[in-house]
Every structure is written in structure tokens, then in C-alpha cells.
Amino acid sequence: MSHEITRMYANAATAAKAAEELREEGFADIFVVNPPGSADVPVSAIAAQIALGHVHLPEARIYAKGVAAGHALVTVHAPFGSGRLAETILASHGPVESGLPQAEPDRIWDDAAPLSSAMMMPLLINDPDPMSKVLGIPAVTSGECSFSEKLGMPLLTNGELGDRGRLGLPFLSNNPTPLSSALGLPVLSKRQ
């Protein structure tokens, strides 16, 4: 099993140096595609030549545009365990942008937040309004705006009522069973 690694270089000479260093390190499955000698070579023909190096045709079509513009392409099929060496060698020769979209970098696992890491979500504790971002809606409160104002309703209380709400019941009570006491119900029942 091998891993395909492809890099584009500014000119054929740089690509040849990279391919030579790969051969010196023992890599045998190397394909080099140089820019065509004339400008009338179709991009599809260049893509077909790149695909001969076992590069997927959709990617070969993207690479072919760069080769048609005068760049050179090096593809190496690195055996299992030698991919990092091949990437280091290819990177040392100054590759240029190939036009192929880059993959997202791997996310780092955070042992302190395994659920957030597994779901690839930011930590909720570091964000002042996490659910707003997760749900894609703006924050309900920002600044002096309250939830009631967002809904177009008057405030339930503005502090003018003191320690009692609109119904005249206190907000806090020392009674451990306020509902049972208010309704005159027994708290505990005895089974017989």
C-alpha cells in the first residue's frame, strides 16, 4: 500500500531536482510532468498525462491547468511508513500553489473536554453565548435589551415591586412547602 503525494514546482529544473532527491532516498514510483513545449496542447491532454501517474482524474484536471501555465508536477507513491520523508523532501524544494483545495488541518483532541472534541465543537465555557452560535441565531440579550423586549412584551418585573411579584407572592420563602401550605394540603401521607 502506498500514499500518493503530489507537488507542483515553478519550473522543470526544480521538479527534476526534487525527483532526483526522491530517487536517491530509495523512492521508485515517481512521475514528473513538465510543461508542454507549445501553447496549443489542450489541458485535457495534460490531465491525461498526469493521470498516467495514478492521480485521480478530477485532481489531474486541476493540476493540468498549472502545468499548462508553465509549472512542473512531481508525483510520488510513497510506501507505507515513508510518506513523511517524501513530503519533507518535496517541501525542501519550494513547491508552489497547485490550485487543489487544501484539506482542513486535523483537530487536536482535548482530554479536558472530550465531548466537545468528539463533536468538533468549541468549548461552551469559553463563549459568552454558545447556543446562539450553535443554533445560528443572534444573542437574545446584548447590552440593555431584555428577552421581553425581543418578544415585544412588557417586562414582568422591573424591581419596583420589591420582594413580591405581580401576584403578591414573595419571590423567596422560608417555608419548605409553600404550595402545600397555600392549598392546605398535608405534606406527608401515612399509609395504613
PAPAZA-201635 format. One line per 5 residues: number of its first residue (from 1); for each residue x, y, z of N, C-alpha, C, O. Coordinates in Angstrom, 1 decimal. Example, Ala and Ser with C-alpha at 12.3 -4.5 7.8 and 13.67 -1.06 7.14 Angstrom:
2
1> 13.2:-5.7:7.8:12.3:-4.5:7.8:13.2:-3.3:7.8:14.2:-3.3:8.5 | 12.8:-2.2:7.1:13.7:-1.1:7.1:12.9:0.0:7.9:13.4:1.1:8.0
//
This chain:
192
1> 0.8:-1.2:0.0:0.0:0.0:0.0:0.9:1.2:0.0:1.9:1.3:0.7 | 0.5:2.2:-0.9:1.3:3.4:-0.9:0.4:4.6:-0.8:-0.8:4.6:-0.9 | 1.1:5.8:-0.6:0.4:7.0:-0.4:0.8:8.0:-1.5:2.0:8.2:-1.7 | -0.1:8.5:-2.2:0.2:9.5:-3.3:0.5:10.8:-2.8:-0.3:11.4:-2.0 | 1.6:11.4:-3.1:2.0:12.8:-2.7:2.3:13.5:-4.0:3.2:13.1:-4.7
6> 1.7:14.6:-4.3:1.9:15.4:-5.5:2.2:16.8:-5.1:1.5:17.4:-4.3 | 3.2:17.4:-5.7:3.6:18.8:-5.5:3.9:19.4:-6.9:4.4:18.8:-7.8 | 3.6:20.7:-7.0:3.8:21.5:-8.2:5.0:22.5:-7.9:5.1:23.0:-6.9 | 5.9:22.6:-9.0:7.0:23.5:-8.8:7.0:24.5:-9.9:6.3:24.4:-11.0 | 7.7:25.6:-9.7:7.7:26.8:-10.6:8.3:26.4:-12.0:7.9:27.0:-13.0
11> 9.2:25.5:-12.1:9.8:25.2:-13.4:10.3:23.7:-13.4:10.3:23.0:-12.3 | 10.6:23.2:-14.5:11.0:21.8:-14.7:12.3:21.5:-14.0:12.5:20.4:-13.5 | 13.2:22.5:-13.9:14.5:22.2:-13.3:14.4:21.9:-11.8:15.0:21.0:-11.3 | 13.5:22.6:-11.1:13.3:22.4:-9.7:12.6:21.1:-9.5:12.9:20.3:-8.5 | 11.6:20.7:-10.4:10.9:19.4:-10.3:11.9:18.3:-10.5:11.8:17.3:-9.8
16> 12.9:18.4:-11.4:13.8:17.4:-11.7:14.7:17.2:-10.4:15.1:16.1:-10.1 | 15.1:18.3:-9.8:15.9:18.2:-8.5:15.2:17.4:-7.4:15.7:16.6:-6.8 | 13.9:17.7:-7.3:13.1:17.1:-6.3:13.0:15.6:-6.6:13.1:14.7:-5.7 | 12.7:15.2:-7.8:12.6:13.8:-8.2:13.9:13.1:-8.1:13.9:11.9:-7.6 | 15.0:13.7:-8.3:16.3:13.1:-8.2:16.6:12.8:-6.7:17.1:11.7:-6.4
21> 16.3:13.7:-5.8:16.5:13.5:-4.4:15.6:12.4:-3.9:16.0:11.6:-3.0 | 14.4:12.3:-4.4:13.5:11.2:-4.0:14.1:9.8:-4.5:14.0:8.9:-3.7 | 14.7:9.8:-5.7:15.3:8.6:-6.2:16.5:8.2:-5.3:16.7:7.0:-5.0 | 17.3:9.2:-4.9:18.4:8.9:-4.0:18.0:8.4:-2.7:18.8:7.6:-2.0 | 16.8:8.7:-2.2:16.3:8.2:-0.9:15.6:6.9:-1.1:15.1:6.3:-0.1
26> 15.6:6.3:-2.3:15.0:5.0:-2.5:13.6:4.9:-3.0:13.0:3.8:-3.1 | 13.0:6.1:-3.3:11.7:6.0:-3.9:11.7:5.7:-5.4:12.6:6.3:-6.1 | 10.9:4.8:-5.8:11.0:4.3:-7.2:9.8:4.7:-8.0:9.9:4.9:-9.3 | 8.6:4.9:-7.4:7.4:5.2:-8.1:7.2:6.7:-8.2:6.4:7.3:-7.5 | 7.9:7.3:-9.1:7.9:8.8:-9.3:7.5:9.2:-10.7:8.0:8.6:-11.6
31> 6.6:10.1:-10.8:6.2:10.6:-12.1:6.3:12.1:-12.2:5.9:12.8:-11.3 | 7.0:12.6:-13.2:7.2:14.0:-13.4:6.5:14.4:-14.7:6.7:13.8:-15.7 | 5.8:15.5:-14.6:5.1:16.1:-15.8:5.6:17.5:-16.0:5.3:18.4:-15.1 | 6.3:17.7:-17.1:6.8:19.1:-17.3:5.9:19.8:-18.2:5.0:19.3:-18.9 | 6.0:21.2:-18.3:5.1:22.0:-19.1:5.3:21.6:-20.6:6.4:21.3:-21.0
36> 4.2:21.7:-21.4:4.4:21.4:-22.8:5.2:22.4:-23.5:5.4:23.5:-23.1 | 5.8:21.9:-24.6:6.7:22.8:-25.4:5.9:23.8:-26.2:6.5:24.9:-26.5 | 4.7:23.6:-26.5:3.9:24.6:-27.2:2.6:24.9:-26.5:2.2:24.2:-25.6 | 2.1:26.1:-26.8:0.9:26.6:-26.1:-0.4:26.0:-26.6:-1.4:26.1:-26.0 | -0.3:25.2:-27.7:-1.6:24.7:-28.3:-1.9:23.3:-27.8:-2.8:22.7:-28.4
41> -1.2:22.8:-26.8:-1.5:21.5:-26.2:-2.8:21.6:-25.3:-2.7:22.5:-24.4 | -3.8:20.9:-25.5:-5.1:21.0:-24.7:-4.8:20.6:-23.3:-4.0:19.7:-23.0 | -5.5:21.2:-22.4:-5.4:20.9:-21.0:-5.9:19.5:-20.7:-5.3:18.8:-19.8 | -6.8:19.0:-21.5:-7.3:17.6:-21.3:-6.2:16.6:-21.6:-6.1:15.5:-20.9 | -5.3:16.9:-22.6:-4.2:16.0:-22.9:-3.2:16.0:-21.7:-2.6:15.0:-21.4
46> -3.0:17.2:-21.1:-2.0:17.3:-20.0:-2.6:16.5:-18.8:-1.9:15.8:-18.1 | -3.9:16.6:-18.6:-4.6:15.9:-17.5:-4.5:14.4:-17.7:-4.3:13.7:-16.7 | -4.6:13.9:-18.9:-4.5:12.5:-19.2:-3.1:12.0:-18.9:-2.9:10.9:-18.4 | -2.1:12.9:-19.2:-0.7:12.5:-18.9:-0.5:12.4:-17.4:0.2:11.5:-16.9 | -1.0:13.4:-16.7:-0.9:13.4:-15.2:-1.6:12.1:-14.6:-1.1:11.5:-13.7
51> -2.7:11.8:-15.2:-3.5:10.6:-14.7:-2.7:9.3:-14.9:-3.0:8.3:-14.2 | -1.8:9.3:-15.9:-1.0:8.1:-16.0:-0.1:7.8:-14.8:0.3:6.7:-14.6 | 0.1:8.8:-14.0:0.9:8.7:-12.8:0.0:8.2:-11.6:0.4:8.4:-10.5 | -1.2:7.7:-11.9:-2.1:7.2:-10.9:-2.6:8.3:-10.0:-2.8:8.1:-8.8 | -2.9:9.4:-10.6:-3.5:10.6:-10.0:-5.0:10.6:-10.4:-5.3:10.4:-11.6
56> -5.9:10.7:-9.5:-7.3:10.7:-9.8:-7.6:11.8:-10.9:-7.1:12.9:-10.8 | -8.4:11.5:-11.8:-8.7:12.4:-13.0:-9.2:13.8:-12.5:-8.8:14.8:-13.1 | -10.1:13.9:-11.6:-10.6:15.2:-11.2:-9.4:16.1:-10.6:-9.4:17.3:-10.9 | -8.5:15.5:-9.9:-7.4:16.2:-9.4:-6.4:16.5:-10.5:-5.8:17.6:-10.6 | -6.2:15.5:-11.5:-5.3:15.7:-12.6:-5.8:16.9:-13.4:-5.0:17.6:-14.0
61> -7.1:17.1:-13.6:-7.6:18.3:-14.3:-7.2:19.6:-13.7:-6.9:20.6:-14.4 | -7.2:19.6:-12.4:-6.8:20.8:-11.7:-5.3:21.1:-11.8:-4.9:22.2:-12.1 | -4.5:20.0:-11.6:-3.1:20.1:-11.8:-2.7:20.5:-13.2:-1.8:21.3:-13.4 | -3.5:20.1:-14.2:-3.2:20.3:-15.6:-3.2:21.8:-15.9:-2.5:22.3:-16.8 | -4.1:22.5:-15.3:-4.1:24.0:-15.5:-2.8:24.7:-15.1:-2.3:25.6:-15.8
66> -2.2:24.2:-14.0:-0.9:24.8:-13.6:0.2:24.3:-14.5:1.1:25.1:-14.8 | 0.2:23.1:-15.0:1.2:22.6:-15.9:1.1:23.4:-17.2:2.1:23.7:-17.8 | -0.1:23.6:-17.7:-0.3:24.4:-18.9:0.2:25.8:-18.7:0.6:26.5:-19.7 | 0.2:26.4:-17.5:0.7:27.7:-17.3:2.2:27.8:-17.1:2.8:28.8:-16.9 | 2.9:26.6:-17.2:4.4:26.6:-17.2:5.0:26.0:-16.0:6.2:25.9:-15.9
71> 4.2:25.4:-15.1:4.7:24.8:-13.9:5.0:23.3:-14.2:4.5:22.8:-15.2 | 5.7:22.6:-13.3:6.0:21.2:-13.4:5.5:20.5:-12.2:5.4:21.1:-11.1 | 5.1:19.2:-12.4:4.4:18.4:-11.4:5.2:17.2:-11.1:5.7:16.5:-11.9 | 5.4:16.9:-9.8:6.0:15.7:-9.3:5.1:14.9:-8.5:4.5:15.4:-7.5 | 4.9:13.6:-8.8:4.0:12.7:-8.0:4.9:11.5:-7.6:5.5:10.9:-8.4
76> 4.8:11.2:-6.3:5.5:10.0:-5.8:4.5:9.2:-5.0:3.6:9.7:-4.3 | 4.6:7.9:-5.2:3.8:7.0:-4.4:4.7:6.4:-3.4:5.4:5.4:-3.6 | 4.6:6.9:-2.2:5.4:6.5:-1.1:4.9:5.3:-0.4:3.7:5.2:0.0 | 5.7:4.2:-0.2:5.3:3.1:0.5:4.9:3.4:2.0:5.3:4.4:2.5 | 4.1:2.5:2.5:3.6:2.7:3.9:4.8:3.0:4.9:5.8:2.3:4.9
81> 4.7:4.1:5.6:5.7:4.5:6.6:6.7:5.4:6.1:7.5:5.9:6.9 | 6.7:5.7:4.8:7.8:6.6:4.3:7.2:7.9:3.7:7.9:8.7:3.1 | 5.9:8.2:3.9:5.2:9.3:3.4:5.8:10.6:4.0:5.9:11.6:3.2 | 6.1:10.7:5.3:6.6:11.9:5.9:8.0:12.3:5.3:8.2:13.4:5.1 | 8.8:11.3:5.0:10.1:11.6:4.4:9.9:12.2:3.0:10.6:13.1:2.6
86> 9.0:11.6:2.2:8.7:12.1:0.9:8.2:13.5:0.9:8.6:14.3:0.1 | 7.3:13.8:1.9:6.7:15.1:2.0:7.8:16.1:2.4:7.8:17.2:1.9 | 8.7:15.7:3.2:9.8:16.6:3.7:10.7:16.9:2.5:11.2:18.1:2.3 | 11.1:15.9:1.7:11.9:16.1:0.5:11.3:17.1:-0.5:11.9:18.0:-1.0 | 10.0:16.8:-0.8:9.3:17.6:-1.7:9.1:19.1:-1.2:9.2:20.0:-2.0
91> 8.9:19.2:0.1:8.8:20.6:0.6:10.1:21.4:0.6:10.1:22.6:0.6 | 11.2:20.7:0.7:12.5:21.3:0.7:12.9:22.0:-0.6:13.8:22.8:-0.7 | 12.1:21.7:-1.7:12.4:22.2:-3.0:11.5:23.4:-3.4:11.5:23.8:-4.5 | 10.7:23.9:-2.4:9.9:25.1:-2.6:8.7:24.9:-3.6:8.7:25.5:-4.6 | 7.8:24.0:-3.3:6.6:23.8:-4.1:5.8:25.1:-4.2:5.8:25.9:-3.3
96> 5.0:25.3:-5.3:4.1:26.4:-5.5:2.7:25.9:-5.3:2.4:24.7:-5.3 | 1.8:26.8:-5.2:0.4:26.5:-5.1:-0.1:25.8:-6.3:0.1:26.2:-7.4 | -0.8:24.7:-6.1:-1.2:23.8:-7.3:-2.7:24.1:-7.7:-3.0:23.7:-8.8 | -3.4:24.8:-6.9:-4.8:25.1:-7.2:-5.8:24.0:-6.6:-7.0:24.2:-6.6 | -5.2:22.9:-6.1:-6.1:21.9:-5.4:-6.4:22.4:-4.0:-5.5:22.8:-3.3
101> -7.7:22.4:-3.7:-8.1:22.8:-2.3:-7.4:22.0:-1.2:-7.2:20.8:-1.3 | -6.9:22.7:-0.2:-6.2:22.1:0.9:-7.2:21.5:1.9:-8.2:22.1:2.1 | -6.8:20.4:2.4:-7.7:19.7:3.4:-7.6:20.5:4.7:-6.6:21.1:5.0 | -8.7:20.4:5.5:-8.7:21.0:6.8:-7.6:20.4:7.7:-7.5:19.1:7.7 | -6.9:21.1:8.6:-6.0:20.5:9.5:-6.7:19.6:10.5:-7.8:19.9:10.9
106> -6.0:18.6:10.9:-6.6:17.7:11.9:-6.8:18.4:13.2:-6.0:19.2:13.6 | -8.0:18.2:13.8:-8.3:18.8:15.1:-7.5:18.0:16.2:-7.4:16.8:16.1 | -7.1:18.8:17.2:-6.4:18.2:18.3:-7.4:17.8:19.4:-8.3:18.6:19.7 | -7.2:16.6:19.9:-8.1:16.1:20.9:-7.7:16.8:22.2:-6.6:16.9:22.6 | -8.8:17.2:22.9:-8.6:17.9:24.2:-9.2:16.9:25.3:-10.4:16.8:25.4
111> -8.3:16.4:26.1:-8.7:15.5:27.2:-9.6:16.2:28.2:-10.4:15.5:28.9 | -9.4:17.5:28.4:-10.2:18.2:29.4:-11.7:18.4:28.9:-12.6:18.6:29.7 | -11.9:18.3:27.6:-13.2:18.5:27.0:-13.5:17.4:25.9:-13.5:17.7:24.8 | -13.7:16.1:26.3:-13.8:15.1:25.4:-15.1:15.2:24.5:-15.0:14.8:23.3 | -16.2:15.6:25.1:-17.4:15.7:24.3:-17.3:16.8:23.2:-17.7:16.6:22.1
116> -16.7:17.9:23.6:-16.5:19.0:22.6:-15.6:18.5:21.5:-15.7:18.9:20.4 | -14.5:17.8:21.9:-13.6:17.3:20.9:-14.2:16.3:20.0:-14.0:16.3:18.8 | -15.0:15.4:20.5:-15.7:14.3:19.7:-16.7:14.9:18.7:-16.8:14.5:17.6 | -17.4:16.0:19.2:-18.4:16.6:18.3:-17.8:17.7:17.5:-18.5:18.4:16.7 | -16.5:18.0:17.6:-15.8:19.1:16.9:-16.5:20.4:17.1:-16.7:21.2:16.2
121> -16.8:20.7:18.4:-17.5:22.0:18.7:-16.6:22.7:19.6:-15.8:22.2:20.4 | -16.6:24.1:19.6:-15.8:24.9:20.5:-16.3:24.7:22.0:-17.5:24.3:22.2 | -15.5:24.9:22.9:-15.9:24.8:24.3:-16.9:25.8:24.6:-16.8:27.0:24.2 | -18.0:25.4:25.3:-19.1:26.3:25.7:-18.7:27.3:26.7:-19.2:28.4:26.8 | -17.8:26.8:27.6:-17.5:27.7:28.8:-16.7:28.9:28.3:-16.7:29.9:29.0
126> -16.0:28.8:27.2:-15.2:29.9:26.7:-16.0:30.9:25.9:-15.4:31.9:25.4 | -17.2:30.7:25.7:-18.1:31.5:24.8:-19.2:32.1:25.6:-19.9:31.4:26.3 | -19.4:33.5:25.6:-20.5:34.1:26.4:-21.9:33.7:25.9:-22.8:33.7:26.7 | -22.1:33.4:24.6:-23.4:33.0:24.1:-23.2:31.8:23.2:-23.4:31.9:22.0 | -22.9:30.6:23.7:-22.6:29.4:22.9:-23.8:28.9:22.1:-23.6:28.6:20.9
131> -25.0:28.9:22.7:-26.1:28.3:22.0:-26.5:29.2:20.8:-27.1:28.7:19.8 | -26.3:30.5:20.9:-26.7:31.4:19.8:-25.9:31.0:18.6:-26.4:31.0:17.5 | -24.6:30.7:18.8:-23.7:30.3:17.6:-24.1:28.9:17.1:-24.0:28.7:15.9 | -24.4:28.0:18.0:-24.7:26.6:17.6:-26.0:26.6:16.8:-26.1:25.9:15.8 | -27.0:27.4:17.3:-28.3:27.4:16.6:-28.3:28.4:15.5:-29.3:28.3:14.7
136> -27.3:29.2:15.4:-27.3:30.2:14.3:-28.2:31.3:14.4:-28.6:31.9:13.4 | -28.6:31.7:15.6:-29.4:32.8:15.9:-28.7:33.9:16.7:-27.8:33.5:17.4 | -29.1:35.1:16.6:-28.3:36.2:17.4:-28.6:36.0:18.9:-29.6:35.4:19.2 | -27.8:36.6:19.7:-27.9:36.5:21.1:-29.2:37.2:21.5:-29.6:38.3:20.9 | -30.0:36.7:22.5:-31.2:37.3:22.9:-31.0:38.6:23.6:-31.7:39.5:23.4
141> -29.9:38.6:24.4:-29.6:39.8:25.2:-28.3:40.3:24.8:-27.3:39.5:24.7 | -28.2:41.6:24.5:-26.9:42.2:24.3:-27.1:43.6:24.8:-27.9:44.4:24.2 | -26.3:44.0:25.7:-26.4:45.4:26.2:-27.6:45.5:27.1:-27.8:44.7:28.0 | -28.5:46.5:26.9:-29.6:46.8:27.8:-30.9:46.1:27.3:-31.9:46.3:28.0 | -30.8:45.4:26.2:-32.0:44.7:25.7:-32.3:43.5:26.4:-31.5:42.7:26.7
146> -33.6:43.3:26.8:-34.0:42.1:27.5:-34.8:41.1:26.7:-35.2:41.5:25.5 | -35.0:39.9:27.2:-35.8:38.9:26.4:-37.2:39.4:26.1:-37.7:39.2:25.1 | -37.8:40.1:27.1:-39.2:40.6:27.0:-39.2:41.6:25.8:-40.2:41.6:25.0 | -38.2:42.5:25.7:-38.2:43.5:24.7:-38.1:42.8:23.3:-38.7:43.3:22.3 | -37.3:41.7:23.2:-37.1:41.0:21.9:-38.4:40.4:21.5:-38.7:40.3:20.3
151> -39.3:39.9:22.5:-40.6:39.4:22.1:-41.7:40.4:22.0:-42.8:40.1:21.6 | -41.4:41.7:22.3:-42.4:42.7:22.2:-43.3:42.7:23.4:-44.4:43.2:23.2 | -42.9:42.2:24.5:-43.8:42.1:25.7:-43.2:43.0:26.8:-42.0:43.3:26.8 | -44.1:43.5:27.7:-43.5:44.3:28.8:-42.7:43.5:29.7:-42.9:42.2:29.8 | -41.9:44.1:30.5:-41.1:43.4:31.5:-42.0:42.8:32.5:-43.0:43.5:32.9
156> -41.7:41.6:33.0:-42.5:41.0:34.1:-42.3:41.7:35.4:-43.3:41.9:36.2 | -41.1:42.2:35.6:-40.8:43.0:36.8:-39.6:43.9:36.5:-38.7:43.5:35.8 | -39.7:45.0:37.0:-38.6:45.9:36.8:-37.9:46.3:38.2:-37.2:47.3:38.2 | -38.3:45.6:39.2:-37.7:45.9:40.5:-38.5:46.8:41.4:-38.1:47.1:42.5 | -39.6:47.4:40.8:-40.4:48.4:41.6:-41.3:47.7:42.6:-41.8:48.4:43.5
161> -41.5:46.4:42.4:-42.4:45.7:43.3:-41.8:45.2:44.6:-42.4:44.6:45.4 | -40.5:45.4:44.7:-39.8:45.0:45.9:-39.6:43.5:45.9:-39.2:42.9:44.9 | -39.9:42.8:47.1:-39.6:41.4:47.2:-40.9:40.6:46.8:-40.9:39.4:47.1 | -41.9:41.2:46.3:-43.1:40.4:45.9:-43.3:40.6:44.4:-43.1:41.7:43.8 | -43.8:39.5:43.8:-44.1:39.6:42.3:-45.4:40.2:42.0:-46.1:40.8:42.9
166> -45.9:40.0:40.8:-47.1:40.6:40.3:-48.3:40.0:41.0:-49.4:40.6:41.2 | -48.2:38.7:41.4:-49.3:38.1:42.1:-49.3:38.3:43.6:-50.2:37.8:44.3 | -48.4:39.1:44.1:-48.4:39.4:45.5:-47.7:38.3:46.3:-47.6:38.4:47.6 | -47.1:37.3:45.7:-46.4:36.2:46.4:-44.9:36.6:46.5:-44.4:37.2:45.5 | -44.3:36.3:47.6:-42.9:36.6:47.7:-42.0:35.8:46.8:-42.4:34.6:46.5
171> -41.0:36.4:46.3:-40.0:35.6:45.4:-39.4:34.5:46.2:-39.2:33.4:45.7 | -39.0:34.8:47.4:-38.3:33.8:48.3:-39.1:33.6:49.5:-39.9:34.4:50.0 | -39.0:32.3:50.0:-39.8:32.0:51.1:-39.0:31.1:52.0:-38.2:30.3:51.6 | -39.3:31.2:53.3:-38.7:30.3:54.3:-39.4:29.0:54.5:-39.0:28.1:55.1 | -40.6:28.9:53.9:-41.5:27.7:54.0:-41.0:26.7:53.0:-40.9:26.9:51.8
176> -40.7:25.5:53.5:-40.2:24.4:52.6:-41.2:23.8:51.7:-40.9:23.2:50.7 | -42.5:24.0:52.1:-43.6:23.5:51.2:-44.6:24.6:51.0:-45.7:24.6:51.5 | -44.3:25.6:50.2:-45.2:26.7:50.0:-46.5:26.4:49.3:-47.5:26.9:49.7 | -46.5:25.5:48.3:-47.7:25.2:47.6:-48.6:24.4:48.4:-49.8:24.7:48.5 | -48.1:23.4:49.1:-49.0:22.6:50.0:-49.6:23.4:51.1:-50.7:23.3:51.5
181> -48.8:24.3:51.7:-49.3:25.2:52.7:-50.3:26.2:52.2:-51.3:26.4:52.9 | -50.1:26.7:51.0:-51.1:27.6:50.4:-52.4:27.0:50.1:-53.5:27.6:50.2 | -52.4:25.7:49.7:-53.6:25.0:49.4:-54.2:24.2:50.6:-55.3:23.6:50.4 | -53.5:24.2:51.7:-54.0:23.5:52.9:-53.9:22.0:52.7:-54.7:21.3:53.3 | -52.9:21.5:52.0:-52.8:20.0:51.8:-51.7:19.5:52.8:-50.8:20.2:53.1
186> -51.9:18.3:53.2:-50.8:17.7:54.1:-49.6:17.4:53.3:-49.6:17.1:52.1 | -48.5:17.5:53.9:-47.2:17.3:53.3:-46.9:15.9:53.1:-46.5:15.4:52.1 | -47.1:15.1:54.2:-46.8:13.7:54.2:-48.1:12.9:54.4:-49.0:13.4:55.1 | -48.2:11.8:53.8:-49.4:11.0:54.0:-48.9:9.7:54.6:-47.8:9.2:54.4 | -49.8:9.2:55.5:-49.4:8.0:56.2:-50.2:6.8:55.5:-51.4:6.9:55.3
191> -49.4:5.8:55.3:-50.0:4.6:54.7:-50.5:3.7:55.8:-49.8:3.5:56.8 | -51.6:3.1:55.6:-52.1:2.2:56.7:-52.4:0.8:56.2:-52.8:0.0:56.9
//
